[in-house]
Amino acid sequence: MKLIAIEGERNLLLLKVDKLEASEKDQRAEIEGKEKEIRGLNKKIEDLKATVKNVAWKKEEAALHTVKDELEKRVIEMMGKVTELEKKLEEKETLITERDVDSHINGISVEDKGLFGLTPSFFGYGIAATTFFWQVFSPPRKVR
């Protein structure tokens, strides 16, 4: 009887081992399935991170393009102002330093009449003549 009991116990233990082996195979398959699922989810996470980075980059890129466009407009406006100021400067320099085609110097007509309708050059000649006559016809100086 002991032998039968031991064999029965052995058979029960063999059944338990078979069940455990089957359970182990099922658990291994389940673990492999879960690992495969985890790898798939990790790939999805990486794809989502790349998408988020791409979306963020696109938003940042759009903002940068907007700023760049605004700066280009400002540069164009400033270049227009520079051109305008350069033209004004050239006009002022011409007015100050050059003789215009219609006989103007420093913005004043050369033909303008000065004091009592006399030309400015008349006064220059008058001063020179007065100085000459003063030196020629003045009484001699006494030398000590």
N, CA, C and O atoms as CSV, one atom per row, in Angstrom:
chain,resi,resn,atom,element,x,y,z
A,1,MET,N,N,0.761,-1.161,0.000
A,1,MET,CA,C,0.000,0.000,0.000
A,1,MET,C,C,0.835,1.275,0.000
A,1,MET,O,O,0.490,2.275,-0.629
A,2,LYS,N,N,1.848,1.208,0.664
A,2,LYS,CA,C,2.730,2.345,0.658
A,2,LYS,C,C,3.223,2.624,-0.727
A,2,LYS,O,O,3.364,3.778,-1.130
A,3,LEU,N,N,3.473,1.612,-1.427
A,3,LEU,CA,C,3.953,1.741,-2.782
A,3,LEU,C,C,2.901,2.407,-3.647
A,3,LEU,O,O,3.223,3.275,-4.459
A,4,ILE,N,N,1.699,2.027,-3.488
A,4,ILE,CA,C,0.610,2.599,-4.266
A,4,ILE,C,C,0.420,4.053,-3.847
A,4,ILE,O,O,0.190,4.927,-4.683
A,5,ALA,N,N,0.516,4.293,-2.577
A,5,ALA,CA,C,0.354,5.655,-2.088
A,5,ALA,C,C,1.498,6.528,-2.600
A,5,ALA,O,O,1.283,7.677,-2.988
A,6,ILE,N,N,2.690,5.988,-2.601
A,6,ILE,CA,C,3.836,6.734,-3.081
A,6,ILE,C,C,3.702,6.968,-4.579
A,6,ILE,O,O,4.012,8.057,-5.062
A,7,GLU,N,N,3.243,5.960,-5.324
A,7,GLU,CA,C,3.050,6.133,-6.760
A,7,GLU,C,C,1.962,7.157,-7.030
A,7,GLU,O,O,2.088,7.978,-7.938
A,8,GLY,N,N,0.907,7.111,-6.254
A,8,GLY,CA,C,-0.175,8.097,-6.413
A,8,GLY,C,C,0.341,9.508,-6.125
A,8,GLY,O,O,0.027,10.472,-6.824
A,9,GLU,N,N,1.152,9.583,-5.060
A,9,GLU,CA,C,1.732,10.875,-4.732
A,9,GLU,C,C,2.678,11.331,-5.838
A,9,GLU,O,O,2.713,12.506,-6.203
A,10,ARG,N,N,3.455,10.363,-6.369
A,10,ARG,CA,C,4.365,10.656,-7.473
A,10,ARG,C,C,3.587,11.128,-8.678
A,10,ARG,O,O,3.991,12.100,-9.316
A,11,ASN,N,N,2.503,10.490,-9.011
A,11,ASN,CA,C,1.672,10.880,-10.156
A,11,ASN,C,C,1.094,12.279,-9.944
A,11,ASN,O,O,1.047,13.095,-10.865
A,12,LEU,N,N,0.658,12.535,-8.718
A,12,LEU,CA,C,0.139,13.866,-8.412
A,12,LEU,C,C,1.241,14.917,-8.573
A,12,LEU,O,O,1.022,16.004,-9.107
A,13,LEU,N,N,2.420,14.555,-8.095
A,13,LEU,CA,C,3.536,15.491,-8.232
A,13,LEU,C,C,3.907,15.697,-9.707
A,13,LEU,O,O,4.235,16.811,-10.113
A,14,LEU,N,N,3.856,14.629,-10.501
A,14,LEU,CA,C,4.127,14.740,-11.928
A,14,LEU,C,C,3.083,15.623,-12.599
A,14,LEU,O,O,3.411,16.429,-13.470
A,15,LEU,N,N,1.817,15.470,-12.190
A,15,LEU,CA,C,0.754,16.321,-12.731
A,15,LEU,C,C,1.006,17.784,-12.366
A,15,LEU,O,O,0.843,18.688,-13.184
A,16,LYS,N,N,1.410,17.984,-11.103
A,16,LYS,CA,C,1.715,19.354,-10.681
A,16,LYS,C,C,2.883,19.928,-11.490
A,16,LYS,O,O,2.854,21.089,-11.898
A,17,VAL,N,N,3.918,19.097,-11.718
A,17,VAL,CA,C,5.069,19.540,-12.503
A,17,VAL,C,C,4.620,19.870,-13.913
A,17,VAL,O,O,5.020,20.897,-14.461
A,18,ASP,N,N,3.779,19.002,-14.523
A,18,ASP,CA,C,3.275,19.255,-15.870
A,18,ASP,C,C,2.473,20.567,-15.903
A,18,ASP,O,O,2.606,21.374,-16.823
A,19,LYS,N,N,1.630,20.752,-14.861
A,19,LYS,CA,C,0.851,21.980,-14.797
A,19,LYS,C,C,1.769,23.191,-14.646
A,19,LYS,O,O,1.562,24.225,-15.280
A,20,LEU,N,N,2.790,23.045,-13.796
A,20,LEU,CA,C,3.725,24.138,-13.591
A,20,LEU,C,C,4.509,24.451,-14.873
A,20,LEU,O,O,4.736,25.613,-15.208
A,21,GLU,N,N,4.919,23.379,-15.590
A,21,GLU,CA,C,5.629,23.592,-16.848
A,21,GLU,C,C,4.725,24.285,-17.868
A,21,GLU,O,O,5.156,25.208,-18.559
A,22,ALA,N,N,3.479,23.839,-17.957
A,22,ALA,CA,C,2.528,24.476,-18.871
A,22,ALA,C,C,2.290,25.919,-18.454
A,22,ALA,O,O,2.221,26.825,-19.285
A,23,SER,N,N,2.166,26.110,-17.138
A,23,SER,CA,C,1.955,27.457,-16.618
A,23,SER,C,C,3.183,28.323,-16.916
A,23,SER,O,O,3.065,29.498,-17.263
A,24,GLU,N,N,4.376,27.705,-16.769
A,24,GLU,CA,C,5.606,28.438,-17.061
A,24,GLU,C,C,5.642,28.838,-18.529
A,24,GLU,O,O,5.997,29.970,-18.855
A,25,LYS,N,N,5.276,27.916,-19.420
A,25,LYS,CA,C,5.257,28.233,-20.855
A,25,LYS,C,C,4.259,29.351,-21.139
A,25,LYS,O,O,4.533,30.277,-21.902
A,26,ASP,N,N,3.096,29.237,-20.506
A,26,ASP,CA,C,2.087,30.295,-20.688
A,26,ASP,C,C,2.611,31.634,-20.161
A,26,ASP,O,O,2.447,32.676,-20.795
A,27,GLN,N,N,3.242,31.578,-18.989
A,27,GLN,CA,C,3.775,32.808,-18.405
A,27,GLN,C,C,4.901,33.381,-19.260
A,27,GLN,O,O,5.003,34.597,-19.421
A,28,ARG,N,N,5.763,32.490,-19.819
A,28,ARG,CA,C,6.836,32.964,-20.698
A,28,ARG,C,C,6.234,33.613,-21.946
A,28,ARG,O,O,6.686,34.674,-22.377
A,29,ALA,N,N,5.238,32.990,-22.507
A,29,ALA,CA,C,4.577,33.556,-23.686
A,29,ALA,C,C,3.942,34.893,-23.331
A,29,ALA,O,O,4.018,35.859,-24.090
A,30,GLU,N,N,3.319,34.926,-22.166
A,30,GLU,CA,C,2.695,36.172,-21.715
A,30,GLU,C,C,3.756,37.250,-21.495
A,30,GLU,O,O,3.559,38.404,-21.876
A,31,ILE,N,N,4.885,36.873,-20.876
A,31,ILE,CA,C,5.977,37.825,-20.645
A,31,ILE,C,C,6.514,38.331,-21.980
A,31,ILE,O,O,6.739,39.530,-22.142
A,32,GLU,N,N,6.723,37.413,-22.949
A,32,GLU,CA,C,7.210,37.819,-24.265
A,32,GLU,C,C,6.215,38.745,-24.950
A,32,GLU,O,O,6.611,39.709,-25.606
A,33,GLY,N,N,4.944,38.463,-24.804
A,33,GLY,CA,C,3.906,39.338,-25.367
A,33,GLY,C,C,3.943,40.713,-24.729
A,33,GLY,O,O,3.846,41.732,-25.414
A,34,LYS,N,N,4.086,40.733,-23.392
A,34,LYS,CA,C,4.155,42.011,-22.674
A,34,LYS,C,C,5.425,42.783,-23.070
A,34,LYS,O,O,5.386,44.000,-23.254
A,35,GLU,N,N,6.553,42.061,-23.200
A,35,GLU,CA,C,7.785,42.731,-23.619
A,35,GLU,C,C,7.628,43.321,-25.021
A,35,GLU,O,O,8.079,44.432,-25.298
A,36,LYS,N,N,6.984,42.557,-25.889
A,36,LYS,CA,C,6.729,43.043,-27.252
A,36,LYS,C,C,5.823,44.274,-27.213
A,36,LYS,O,O,6.039,45.242,-27.942
A,37,GLU,N,N,4.819,44.222,-26.360
A,37,GLU,CA,C,3.904,45.356,-26.207
A,37,GLU,C,C,4.649,46.579,-25.656
A,37,GLU,O,O,4.416,47.707,-26.090
A,38,ILE,N,N,5.549,46.337,-24.694
A,38,ILE,CA,C,6.349,47.431,-24.118
A,38,ILE,C,C,7.244,48.049,-25.183
A,38,ILE,O,O,7.357,49.273,-25.259
A,39,ARG,N,N,7.890,47.210,-26.018
A,39,ARG,CA,C,8.735,47.735,-27.097
A,39,ARG,C,C,7.897,48.582,-28.063
A,39,ARG,O,O,8.332,49.646,-28.504
A,40,GLY,N,N,6.691,48.096,-28.384
A,40,GLY,CA,C,5.797,48.855,-29.263
A,40,GLY,C,C,5.403,50.193,-28.644
A,40,GLY,O,O,5.377,51.216,-29.329
A,41,LEU,N,N,5.097,50.180,-27.343
A,41,LEU,CA,C,4.725,51.415,-26.653
A,41,LEU,C,C,5.917,52.380,-26.573
A,41,LEU,O,O,5.754,53.589,-26.734
A,42,ASN,N,N,7.126,51.828,-26.321
A,42,ASN,CA,C,8.323,52.686,-26.305
A,42,ASN,C,C,8.540,53.327,-27.666
A,42,ASN,O,O,8.903,54.500,-27.748
A,43,LYS,N,N,8.322,52.570,-28.734
A,43,LYS,CA,C,8.459,53.121,-30.089
A,43,LYS,C,C,7.431,54.226,-30.313
A,43,LYS,O,O,7.741,55.269,-30.889
A,44,LYS,N,N,6.189,53.981,-29.847
A,44,LYS,CA,C,5.167,55.017,-29.979
A,44,LYS,C,C,5.562,56.274,-29.196
A,44,LYS,O,O,5.362,57.392,-29.670
A,45,ILE,N,N,6.118,56.087,-28.004
A,45,ILE,CA,C,6.555,57.224,-27.194
A,45,ILE,C,C,7.630,58.010,-27.935
A,45,ILE,O,O,7.572,59.238,-28.002
A,46,GLU,N,N,8.612,57.301,-28.491
A,46,GLU,CA,C,9.670,57.974,-29.253
A,46,GLU,C,C,9.089,58.716,-30.452
A,46,GLU,O,O,9.485,59.846,-30.741
A,47,ASP,N,N,8.139,58.072,-31.155
A,47,ASP,CA,C,7.493,58.726,-32.302
A,47,ASP,C,C,6.744,59.980,-31.861
A,47,ASP,O,O,6.797,61.016,-32.523
A,48,LEU,N,N,6.033,59.867,-30.714
A,48,LEU,CA,C,5.306,61.027,-30.204
A,48,LEU,C,C,6.256,62.147,-29.780
A,48,LEU,O,O,5.980,63.324,-30.013
A,49,LYS,N,N,7.375,61.776,-29.159
A,49,LYS,CA,C,8.370,62.789,-28.785
A,49,LYS,C,C,8.894,63.492,-30.024
A,49,LYS,O,O,9.037,64.714,-30.046
A,50,ALA,N,N,9.183,62.697,-31.070
A,50,ALA,CA,C,9.669,63.295,-32.318
A,50,ALA,C,C,8.606,64.198,-32.923
A,50,ALA,O,O,8.921,65.272,-33.436
A,51,THR,N,N,7.359,63.772,-32.867
A,51,THR,CA,C,6.268,64.585,-33.404
A,51,THR,C,C,6.122,65.876,-32.611
A,51,THR,O,O,5.962,66.951,-33.187
A,52,VAL,N,N,6.178,65.765,-31.284
A,52,VAL,CA,C,6.063,66.949,-30.430
A,52,VAL,C,C,7.222,67.904,-30.715
A,52,VAL,O,O,7.024,69.114,-30.829
A,53,LYS,N,N,8.439,67.351,-30.829
A,53,LYS,CA,C,9.587,68.197,-31.149
A,53,LYS,C,C,9.397,68.842,-32.506
A,53,LYS,O,O,9.711,70.018,-32.690
A,54,ASN,N,N,8.885,68.079,-33.457
A,54,ASN,CA,C,8.660,68.606,-34.805
A,54,ASN,C,C,7.611,69.714,-34.771
A,54,ASN,O,O,7.787,70.754,-35.406
A,55,VAL,N,N,6.531,69.499,-34.039
A,55,VAL,CA,C,5.475,70.512,-33.928
A,55,VAL,C,C,6.029,71.757,-33.226
A,55,VAL,O,O,5.785,72.885,-33.653
A,56,ALA,N,N,6.771,71.532,-32.153
A,56,ALA,CA,C,7.360,72.671,-31.432
A,56,ALA,C,C,8.326,73.412,-32.339
A,56,ALA,O,O,8.347,74.643,-32.355
A,57,TRP,N,N,9.125,72.672,-33.094
A,57,TRP,CA,C,10.066,73.314,-34.015
A,57,TRP,C,C,9.318,74.093,-35.078
A,57,TRP,O,O,9.716,75.202,-35.435
A,58,LYS,N,N,8.230,73.517,-35.589
A,58,LYS,CA,C,7.455,74.228,-36.613
A,58,LYS,C,C,6.875,75.521,-36.041
A,58,LYS,O,O,6.874,76.551,-36.715
A,59,LYS,N,N,6.385,75.472,-34.808
A,59,LYS,CA,C,5.860,76.687,-34.181
A,59,LYS,C,C,6.984,77.715,-34.002
A,59,LYS,O,O,6.811,78.898,-34.292
A,60,GLU,N,N,8.130,77.242,-33.521
A,60,GLU,CA,C,9.260,78.149,-33.320
A,60,GLU,C,C,9.740,78.690,-34.667
A,60,GLU,O,O,10.084,79.866,-34.782
A,61,GLU,N,N,9.760,77.841,-35.667
A,61,GLU,CA,C,10.184,78.260,-36.997
A,61,GLU,C,C,9.237,79.324,-37.548
A,61,GLU,O,O,9.676,80.314,-38.133
A,62,ALA,N,N,7.937,79.111,-37.357
A,62,ALA,CA,C,6.953,80.097,-37.819
A,62,ALA,C,C,7.164,81.432,-37.095
A,62,ALA,O,O,7.101,82.497,-37.709
A,63,ALA,N,N,7.413,81.361,-35.789
A,63,ALA,CA,C,7.663,82.593,-35.025
A,63,ALA,C,C,8.930,83.284,-35.524
A,63,ALA,O,O,8.966,84.507,-35.654
A,64,LEU,N,N,9.970,82.495,-35.803
A,64,LEU,CA,C,11.213,83.068,-36.312
A,64,LEU,C,C,11.007,83.710,-37.680
A,64,LEU,O,O,11.565,84.770,-37.962
A,65,HIS,N,N,10.209,83.071,-38.526
A,65,HIS,CA,C,9.927,83.656,-39.839
A,65,HIS,C,C,9.177,84.978,-39.694
A,65,HIS,O,O,9.441,85.934,-40.424
A,66,THR,N,N,8.242,85.024,-38.749
A,66,THR,CA,C,7.497,86.263,-38.514
A,66,THR,C,C,8.445,87.377,-38.076
A,66,THR,O,O,8.382,88.493,-38.593
A,67,VAL,N,N,9.316,87.070,-37.128
A,67,VAL,CA,C,10.280,88.065,-36.650
A,67,VAL,C,C,11.200,88.487,-37.783
A,67,VAL,O,O,11.496,89.672,-37.940
A,68,LYS,N,N,11.655,87.517,-38.577
A,68,LYS,CA,C,12.546,87.825,-39.703
A,68,LYS,C,C,11.852,88.741,-40.701
A,68,LYS,O,O,12.452,89.703,-41.180
A,69,ASP,N,N,10.583,88.449,-41.019
A,69,ASP,CA,C,9.838,89.293,-41.957
A,69,ASP,C,C,9.689,90.713,-41.423
A,69,ASP,O,O,9.848,91.681,-42.166
A,70,GLU,N,N,9.381,90.836,-40.123
A,70,GLU,CA,C,9.244,92.167,-39.523
A,70,GLU,C,C,10.572,92.926,-39.579
A,70,GLU,O,O,10.601,94.120,-39.880
A,71,LEU,N,N,11.667,92.224,-39.289
A,71,LEU,CA,C,12.981,92.876,-39.335
A,71,LEU,C,C,13.335,93.285,-40.756
A,71,LEU,O,O,13.922,94.347,-40.962
A,72,GLU,N,N,12.988,92.460,-41.740
A,72,GLU,CA,C,13.251,92.827,-43.136
A,72,GLU,C,C,12.469,94.080,-43.518
A,72,GLU,O,O,12.994,94.947,-44.217
A,73,LYS,N,N,11.220,94.183,-43.067
A,73,LYS,CA,C,10.420,95.378,-43.347
A,73,LYS,C,C,11.073,96.610,-42.719
A,73,LYS,O,O,11.161,97.666,-43.344
A,74,ARG,N,N,11.528,96.457,-41.470
A,74,ARG,CA,C,12.169,97.591,-40.786
A,74,ARG,C,C,13.451,98.000,-41.499
A,74,ARG,O,O,13.749,99.188,-41.617
A,75,VAL,N,N,14.213,97.010,-41.978
A,75,VAL,CA,C,15.450,97.322,-42.699
A,75,VAL,C,C,15.128,98.088,-43.975
A,75,VAL,O,O,15.805,99.062,-44.305
A,76,ILE,N,N,14.099,97.651,-44.690
A,76,ILE,CA,C,13.711,98.335,-45.926
A,76,ILE,C,C,13.277,99.763,-45.624
A,76,ILE,O,O,13.653,100.692,-46.339
A,77,GLU,N,N,12.484,99.943,-44.561
A,77,GLU,CA,C,12.065,101.290,-44.173
A,77,GLU,C,C,13.273,102.152,-43.812
A,77,GLU,O,O,13.368,103.309,-44.219
A,78,MET,N,N,14.191,101.572,-43.043
A,78,MET,CA,C,15.372,102.335,-42.631
A,78,MET,C,C,16.252,102.676,-43.822
A,78,MET,O,O,16.820,103.767,-43.871
A,79,MET,N,N,16.378,101.769,-44.782
A,79,MET,CA,C,17.172,102.060,-45.972
A,79,MET,C,C,16.526,103.187,-46.771
A,79,MET,O,O,17.221,104.027,-47.342
A,80,GLY,N,N,15.184,103.202,-46.809
A,80,GLY,CA,C,14.484,104.305,-47.467
A,80,GLY,C,C,14.771,105.622,-46.771
A,80,GLY,O,O,15.001,106.641,-47.423
A,81,LYS,N,N,14.757,105.599,-45.433
A,81,LYS,CA,C,15.058,106.811,-44.671
A,81,LYS,C,C,16.502,107.245,-44.898
A,81,LYS,O,O,16.785,108.437,-45.023
A,82,VAL,N,N,17.410,106.281,-44.952
A,82,VAL,CA,C,18.822,106.608,-45.194
A,82,VAL,C,C,18.967,107.269,-46.559
A,82,VAL,O,O,19.670,108.270,-46.695
A,83,THR,N,N,18.303,106.710,-47.569
A,83,THR,CA,C,18.367,107.287,-48.911
A,83,THR,C,C,17.818,108.706,-48.904
A,83,THR,O,O,18.388,109.610,-49.514
A,84,GLU,N,N,16.704,108.888,-48.205
A,84,GLU,CA,C,16.083,110.211,-48.092
A,84,GLU,C,C,17.043,111.202,-47.431
A,84,GLU,O,O,17.219,112.323,-47.906
A,85,LEU,N,N,17.661,110.769,-46.324
A,85,LEU,CA,C,18.591,111.642,-45.614
A,85,LEU,C,C,19.846,111.923,-46.440
A,85,LEU,O,O,20.387,113.028,-46.393
A,86,GLU,N,N,20.306,110.924,-47.195
A,86,GLU,CA,C,21.469,111.164,-48.066
A,86,GLU,C,C,21.148,112.202,-49.128
A,86,GLU,O,O,21.981,113.053,-49.440
A,87,LYS,N,N,19.922,112.134,-49.695
A,87,LYS,CA,C,19.521,113.135,-50.692
A,87,LYS,C,C,19.484,114.524,-50.063
A,87,LYS,O,O,19.967,115.494,-50.647
A,88,LYS,N,N,18.902,114.609,-48.860
A,88,LYS,CA,C,18.843,115.904,-48.177
A,88,LYS,C,C,20.250,116.419,-47.885
A,88,LYS,O,O,20.519,117.612,-48.033
A,89,LEU,N,N,21.142,115.529,-47.474
A,89,LEU,CA,C,22.513,115.919,-47.192
A,89,LEU,C,C,23.203,116.439,-48.450
A,89,LEU,O,O,23.901,117.452,-48.407
A,90,GLU,N,N,23.007,115.751,-49.558
A,90,GLU,CA,C,23.599,116.205,-50.818
A,90,GLU,C,C,23.070,117.580,-51.200
A,90,GLU,O,O,23.824,118.438,-51.659
A,91,GLU,N,N,21.745,117.788,-51.006
A,91,GLU,CA,C,21.163,119.097,-51.309
A,91,GLU,C,C,21.790,120.174,-50.432
A,91,GLU,O,O,22.128,121.251,-50.924
A,92,LYS,N,N,21.949,119.897,-49.148
A,92,LYS,CA,C,22.527,120.870,-48.220
A,92,LYS,C,C,23.975,121.143,-48.587
A,92,LYS,O,O,24.412,122.294,-48.569
A,93,GLU,N,N,24.734,120.087,-48.923
A,93,GLU,CA,C,26.128,120.288,-49.303
A,93,GLU,C,C,26.228,121.126,-50.578
A,93,GLU,O,O,27.083,122.005,-50.693
A,94,THR,N,N,25.344,120.841,-51.527
A,94,THR,CA,C,25.333,121.623,-52.761
A,94,THR,C,C,25.005,123.066,-52.455
A,94,THR,O,O,25.626,123.978,-53.000
A,95,LEU,N,N,24.039,123.275,-51.591
A,95,LEU,CA,C,23.624,124.625,-51.234
A,95,LEU,C,C,24.761,125.373,-50.538
A,95,LEU,O,O,24.940,126.570,-50.764
A,96,ILE,N,N,25.520,124.693,-49.708
A,96,ILE,CA,C,26.559,125.340,-48.916
A,96,ILE,C,C,27.855,125.524,-49.699
A,96,ILE,O,O,28.450,126.600,-49.638
A,97,THR,N,N,28.309,124.518,-50.425
A,97,THR,CA,C,29.675,124.547,-50.960
A,97,THR,C,C,29.790,124.743,-52.458
A,97,THR,O,O,30.859,125.134,-52.927
A,98,GLU,N,N,28.781,124.502,-53.206
A,98,GLU,CA,C,28.933,124.551,-54.651
A,98,GLU,C,C,28.198,125.733,-55.256
A,98,GLU,O,O,27.274,126.287,-54.658
A,99,ARG,N,N,28.611,126.095,-56.412
A,99,ARG,CA,C,27.948,127.162,-57.152
A,99,ARG,C,C,26.915,126.492,-58.038
A,99,ARG,O,O,27.229,125.601,-58.827
A,100,ASP,N,N,25.670,126.941,-57.891
A,100,ASP,CA,C,24.616,126.388,-58.729
A,100,ASP,C,C,24.776,126.889,-60.156
A,100,ASP,O,O,25.504,127.848,-60.410
A,101,VAL,N,N,24.102,126.242,-61.070
A,101,VAL,CA,C,24.170,126.605,-62.482
A,101,VAL,C,C,23.671,128.025,-62.707
A,101,VAL,O,O,24.170,128.701,-63.607
A,102,ASP,N,N,22.721,128.497,-61.936
A,102,ASP,CA,C,22.160,129.832,-62.160
A,102,ASP,C,C,22.858,130.902,-61.308
A,102,ASP,O,O,22.212,131.844,-60.850
A,103,SER,N,N,24.148,130.762,-61.099
A,103,SER,CA,C,25.007,131.748,-60.425
A,103,SER,C,C,24.595,132.015,-58.986
A,103,SER,O,O,24.480,133.171,-58.578
A,104,HIS,N,N,24.376,130.978,-58.230
A,104,HIS,CA,C,24.105,131.127,-56.804
A,104,HIS,C,C,25.281,130.538,-56.045
A,104,HIS,O,O,25.776,129.459,-56.371
A,105,ILE,N,N,25.721,131.271,-55.020
A,105,ILE,CA,C,26.752,130.755,-54.136
A,105,ILE,C,C,26.161,130.767,-52.738
A,105,ILE,O,O,25.649,131.785,-52.271
A,106,ASN,N,N,26.238,129.622,-52.080
A,106,ASN,CA,C,25.691,129.495,-50.730
A,106,ASN,C,C,24.234,129.932,-50.674
A,106,ASN,O,O,23.782,130.501,-49.680
A,107,GLY,N,N,23.518,129.664,-51.730
A,107,GLY,CA,C,22.096,129.967,-51.755
A,107,GLY,C,C,21.773,131.416,-52.017
A,107,GLY,O,O,20.594,131.773,-52.027
A,108,ILE,N,N,22.774,132.291,-52.234
A,108,ILE,CA,C,22.547,133.715,-52.482
A,108,ILE,C,C,22.971,134.007,-53.915
A,108,ILE,O,O,24.034,133.576,-54.362
A,109,SER,N,N,22.141,134.729,-54.613
A,109,SER,CA,C,22.469,135.066,-55.994
A,109,SER,C,C,23.661,136.005,-56.013
A,109,SER,O,O,23.727,136.953,-55.230
A,110,VAL,N,N,24.604,135.740,-56.909
A,110,VAL,CA,C,25.779,136.584,-57.049
A,110,VAL,C,C,25.360,137.955,-57.565
A,110,VAL,O,O,26.038,138.950,-57.310
A,111,GLU,N,N,24.291,138.008,-58.261
A,111,GLU,CA,C,23.827,139.237,-58.866
A,111,GLU,C,C,23.025,140.093,-57.892
A,111,GLU,O,O,22.615,141.201,-58.236
A,112,ASP,N,N,22.794,139.580,-56.656
A,112,ASP,CA,C,22.050,140.372,-55.681
A,112,ASP,C,C,22.794,141.662,-55.401
A,112,ASP,O,O,24.024,141.686,-55.367
A,113,LYS,N,N,22.051,142.725,-55.203
A,113,LYS,CA,C,22.642,144.020,-54.888
A,113,LYS,C,C,22.740,144.132,-53.383
A,113,LYS,O,O,21.815,143.751,-52.666
A,114,GLY,N,N,23.810,144.631,-52.921
A,114,GLY,CA,C,24.022,144.784,-51.493
A,114,GLY,C,C,23.459,146.111,-51.006
A,114,GLY,O,O,22.367,146.514,-51.405
A,115,LEU,N,N,24.214,146.790,-50.137
A,115,LEU,CA,C,23.812,148.044,-49.529
A,115,LEU,C,C,23.680,149.123,-50.599
A,115,LEU,O,O,24.586,149.290,-51.416
A,116,PHE,N,N,22.610,149.830,-50.609
A,116,PHE,CA,C,22.304,150.907,-51.568
A,116,PHE,C,C,22.323,150.411,-53.015
A,116,PHE,O,O,22.580,151.185,-53.938
A,117,GLY,N,N,22.052,149.132,-53.205
A,117,GLY,CA,C,22.001,148.597,-54.561
A,117,GLY,C,C,23.356,148.351,-55.162
A,117,GLY,O,O,23.459,148.108,-56.365
A,118,LEU,N,N,24.409,148.406,-54.355
A,118,LEU,CA,C,25.758,148.184,-54.861
A,118,LEU,C,C,26.141,146.722,-54.642
A,118,LEU,O,O,25.742,146.119,-53.646
A,119,THR,N,N,26.891,146.168,-55.539
A,119,THR,CA,C,27.298,144.772,-55.419
A,119,THR,C,C,28.332,144.636,-54.330
A,119,THR,O,O,29.062,145.584,-54.042
A,120,PRO,N,N,28.404,143.457,-53.717
A,120,PRO,CA,C,29.407,143.262,-52.663
A,120,PRO,C,C,30.822,143.476,-53.176
A,120,PRO,O,O,31.694,143.885,-52.409
A,121,SER,N,N,31.070,143.210,-54.455
A,121,SER,CA,C,32.431,143.387,-54.980
A,121,SER,C,C,32.804,144.864,-55.040
A,121,SER,O,O,33.986,145.195,-54.951
A,122,PHE,N,N,31.832,145.759,-55.187
A,122,PHE,CA,C,32.090,147.186,-55.221
A,122,PHE,C,C,32.739,147.638,-53.927
A,122,PHE,O,O,33.676,148.436,-53.930
A,123,PHE,N,N,32.218,147.104,-52.801
A,123,PHE,CA,C,32.779,147.486,-51.515
A,123,PHE,C,C,34.211,147.006,-51.377
A,123,PHE,O,O,35.039,147.686,-50.770
A,124,GLY,N,N,34.512,145.844,-51.932
A,124,GLY,CA,C,35.888,145.347,-51.885
A,124,GLY,C,C,36.811,146.282,-52.641
A,124,GLY,O,O,37.907,146.586,-52.168
A,125,TYR,N,N,36.386,146.744,-53.811
A,125,TYR,CA,C,37.195,147.668,-54.596
A,125,TYR,C,C,37.313,149.013,-53.891
A,125,TYR,O,O,38.365,149.651,-53.923
A,126,GLY,N,N,36.240,149.431,-53.265
A,126,GLY,CA,C,36.242,150.716,-52.569
A,126,GLY,C,C,37.214,150.720,-51.421
A,126,GLY,O,O,37.917,151.707,-51.208
A,127,ILE,N,N,37.268,149.638,-50.680
A,127,ILE,CA,C,38.186,149.551,-49.545
A,127,ILE,C,C,39.626,149.560,-50.049
A,127,ILE,O,O,40.487,150.223,-49.471
A,128,ALA,N,N,39.879,148.831,-51.116
A,128,ALA,CA,C,41.238,148.783,-51.674
A,128,ALA,C,C,41.654,150.171,-52.176
A,128,ALA,O,O,42.787,150.596,-51.951
A,129,ALA,N,N,40.748,150.872,-52.849
A,129,ALA,CA,C,41.073,152.210,-53.376
A,129,ALA,C,C,41.304,153.182,-52.244
A,129,ALA,O,O,42.230,153.989,-52.315
A,130,THR,N,N,40.500,153.135,-51.207
A,130,THR,CA,C,40.656,154.031,-50.069
A,130,THR,C,C,41.996,153.805,-49.398
A,130,THR,O,O,42.695,154.763,-49.067
A,131,THR,N,N,42.353,152.579,-49.198
A,131,THR,CA,C,43.637,152.255,-48.574
A,131,THR,C,C,44.778,152.787,-49.424
A,131,THR,O,O,45.727,153.359,-48.888
A,132,PHE,N,N,44.707,152.610,-50.734
A,132,PHE,CA,C,45.750,153.091,-51.647
A,132,PHE,C,C,45.901,154.610,-51.538
A,132,PHE,O,O,47.004,155.124,-51.353
A,133,PHE,N,N,44.755,155.329,-51.659
A,133,PHE,CA,C,44.818,156.789,-51.590
A,133,PHE,C,C,45.308,157.255,-50.229
A,133,PHE,O,O,46.061,158.226,-50.165
A,134,TRP,N,N,44.933,156.636,-49.185
A,134,TRP,CA,C,45.356,157.010,-47.843
A,134,TRP,C,C,46.864,156.908,-47.717
A,134,TRP,O,O,47.509,157.794,-47.155
A,135,GLN,N,N,47.428,155.826,-48.242
A,135,GLN,CA,C,48.875,155.647,-48.151
A,135,GLN,C,C,49.635,156.633,-49.042
A,135,GLN,O,O,50.693,157.138,-48.665
A,136,VAL,N,N,49.083,156.895,-50.219
A,136,VAL,CA,C,49.786,157.787,-51.162
A,136,VAL,C,C,49.671,159.242,-50.735
A,136,VAL,O,O,50.670,159.961,-50.749
A,137,PHE,N,N,48.508,159.686,-50.363
A,137,PHE,CA,C,48.277,161.103,-50.110
A,137,PHE,C,C,48.286,161.503,-48.647
A,137,PHE,O,O,48.007,162.663,-48.342
A,138,SER,N,N,48.584,160.623,-47.755
A,138,SER,CA,C,48.601,160.989,-46.342
A,138,SER,C,C,49.888,161.742,-46.044
A,138,SER,O,O,50.902,161.525,-46.707
A,139,PRO,N,N,49.854,162.650,-45.025
A,139,PRO,CA,C,51.065,163.394,-44.693
A,139,PRO,C,C,52.140,162.444,-44.178
A,139,PRO,O,O,51.823,161.425,-43.565
A,140,PRO,N,N,53.389,162.765,-44.417
A,140,PRO,CA,C,54.463,161.876,-43.952
A,140,PRO,C,C,54.480,161.773,-42.434
A,140,PRO,O,O,54.108,162.709,-41.727
A,141,ARG,N,N,54.894,160.677,-41.974
A,141,ARG,CA,C,54.955,160.424,-40.522
A,141,ARG,C,C,56.278,160.938,-40.005
A,141,ARG,O,O,57.310,160.918,-40.676
A,142,LYS,N,N,56.185,161.394,-38.787
A,142,LYS,CA,C,57.412,161.882,-38.145
A,142,LYS,C,C,58.113,160.686,-37.526
A,142,LYS,O,O,57.498,159.866,-36.844
A,143,VAL,N,N,59.388,160.608,-37.773
A,143,VAL,CA,C,60.167,159.508,-37.224
A,143,VAL,C,C,60.930,160.042,-36.023
A,143,VAL,O,O,61.510,161.120,-36.152
A,144,ARG,N,N,60.979,159.458,-34.986
A,144,ARG,CA,C,61.679,159.905,-33.802
A,144,ARG,C,C,63.030,159.338,-33.718
A,144,ARG,O,O,63.759,159.620,-32.767
